[in-house]
């Protein structure tokens, strides 16, 4: 069950322009968090902005009671969060999301991340590696300046493919195309994906057509994180029946054969 906790900032690092990693001391959340969970973070002690900011968990260190998250500064709320300092406390709600990644029983897994969608996939890759799964990670970025976590993912994968749209670093092109080529040689048991919606639609179409199980972590505007505002509904089809589920509650991870995106 999620808890509301006051967590101390024990680490802060600028990864690249506008992208920051925070490390939080929080036993209550670290001991129950799973790959795919997210947090709702109160960024201000005042009423402006009023809503918390939903941010995916990047890394879980249960031994030291630490959780880490990475975010990109995009607006007023994330700018205020970026300005917080080591030693300060943050009001955090989590871990949230009952739809998490299934990491058990897979011999070979492909992980596909695009842009800031790469961040929630690290804890997944780490856990899969601990499960002795053969892991290949495909990370796509627009340009070299936005490439992050290369060393970290190298440590938790058997193979790492990095692409840039403009060819300024590593492979030129889109990460999904390199994943498709590898699928021709050897299909994985499962594909995991997180990133921009157009990328997720493409991987969904590919995985469903090839009959490869695929789990996708979705991003939607979430006002509350507990299904109270019902603002993050997505259509799902199960056993031929259409319904709506909520990214904050039943997600953020959905099976590609169930969710309509």
Secondary structure in CASP SS format (residue, H / E / C, confidence):
PFRMAT SS
TARGET T0000
AUTHOR 0000-0000-0000
METHOD secondary structure of the structure
MODEL  1
X C 1.00
X C 1.00
X E 1.00
X E 1.00
X E 1.00
X E 1.00
X E 1.00
X E 1.00
X E 1.00
X E 1.00
X E 1.00
X E 1.00
X E 1.00
X E 1.00
X E 1.00
X E 1.00
X C 1.00
X C 1.00
X E 1.00
X E 1.00
X E 1.00
X E 1.00
X E 1.00
X E 1.00
X E 1.00
X C 1.00
X H 1.00
X H 1.00
X H 1.00
X H 1.00
X C 1.00
X C 1.00
X C 1.00
X C 1.00
X C 1.00
X C 1.00
X C 1.00
X E 1.00
X E 1.00
X E 1.00
X E 1.00
X E 1.00
X C 1.00
X C 1.00
X C 1.00
X C 1.00
X C 1.00
X C 1.00
X C 1.00
X C 1.00
X C 1.00
X C 1.00
X E 1.00
X E 1.00
X E 1.00
X E 1.00
X E 1.00
X E 1.00
X E 1.00
X E 1.00
X E 1.00
X H 1.00
X H 1.00
X H 1.00
X C 1.00
X E 1.00
X E 1.00
X E 1.00
X E 1.00
X E 1.00
X E 1.00
X E 1.00
X C 1.00
X C 1.00
X C 1.00
X H 1.00
X H 1.00
X H 1.00
X H 1.00
X H 1.00
X H 1.00
X H 1.00
X C 1.00
X C 1.00
X C 1.00
X C 1.00
X C 1.00
X C 1.00
X E 1.00
X E 1.00
X E 1.00
X E 1.00
X E 1.00
X E 1.00
X E 1.00
X E 1.00
X C 1.00
X C 1.00
X E 1.00
X C 1.00
X C 1.00
X C 1.00
X C 1.00
X C 1.00
X C 1.00
X C 1.00
X C 1.00
X E 1.00
X E 1.00
X E 1.00
X E 1.00
X E 1.00
X E 1.00
X E 1.00
X H 1.00
X H 1.00
X H 1.00
X H 1.00
X C 1.00
X C 1.00
X H 1.00
X H 1.00
X H 1.00
X H 1.00
X H 1.00
X H 1.00
X H 1.00
X H 1.00
X H 1.00
X H 1.00
X C 1.00
X C 1.00
X C 1.00
X E 1.00
X E 1.00
X E 1.00
X E 1.00
X E 1.00
X E 1.00
X E 1.00
X E 1.00
X C 1.00
X C 1.00
X H 1.00
X H 1.00
X H 1.00
X C 1.00
X C 1.00
X C 1.00
X H 1.00
X H 1.00
X H 1.00
X H 1.00
X H 1.00
X H 1.00
X C 1.00
X C 1.00
X C 1.00
X E 1.00
X E 1.00
X E 1.00
X E 1.00
X E 1.00
X E 1.00
X C 1.00
X C 1.00
X C 1.00
X C 1.00
X C 1.00
X C 1.00
X E 1.00
X E 1.00
X C 1.00
X C 1.00
X H 1.00
X H 1.00
X H 1.00
X H 1.00
X H 1.00
X H 1.00
X H 1.00
X H 1.00
X H 1.00
X H 1.00
X H 1.00
X C 1.00
X C 1.00
X C 1.00
X C 1.00
X E 1.00
X E 1.00
X E 1.00
X E 1.00
X E 1.00
X C 1.00
X C 1.00
X H 1.00
X H 1.00
X H 1.00
X H 1.00
X H 1.00
X H 1.00
X H 1.00
X H 1.00
X H 1.00
X H 1.00
X H 1.00
X H 1.00
X H 1.00
X H 1.00
X C 1.00
X C 1.00
X E 1.00
X E 1.00
X E 1.00
X E 1.00
X E 1.00
X C 1.00
X C 1.00
X C 1.00
X C 1.00
X C 1.00
X C 1.00
X C 1.00
X C 1.00
X C 1.00
X C 1.00
X C 1.00
X C 1.00
X C 1.00
X C 1.00
X C 1.00
X E 1.00
X E 1.00
X E 1.00
X E 1.00
X E 1.00
X E 1.00
X C 1.00
X C 1.00
X E 1.00
X E 1.00
X E 1.00
X E 1.00
X E 1.00
X E 1.00
X C 1.00
X C 1.00
X C 1.00
X C 1.00
X C 1.00
X E 1.00
X E 1.00
X E 1.00
X E 1.00
X C 1.00
X C 1.00
X C 1.00
X E 1.00
X E 1.00
X C 1.00
END
